[in-house]
Amino acid sequence: MMFTCNIDQRGKTIRLVMGVLLETVGLLLGVLWFMSIGPSWLVWPAAAIWISGMFVIFEAVVGWCAVRAMGMKTPF
């Protein structure tokens, strides 16, 4: 499946920054869970946030936005 570029450089930059922030939060929550500082269920939101960050970084690198591909208009 080929991904057609549907975002500009500004959108790529915003998605990359957002992806790095999501990765950071996901990893921080994962570390808190691993060190038994947070509750036991914290692993699930940590994993979901981390995976979301990976997908947003993928969008930035490829230059493709899943929301735009579904026909919705985004500001970036």
Buried (B, 14 or more C-beta within 10 A) or exposed (E): EEEEEBBEEEBBEBBBEBBBEBBEBBBBBBEBBEEEEBEEEBBEBBBEBBEBBBEBBBBBEBBBBEEBEEEEEEEE
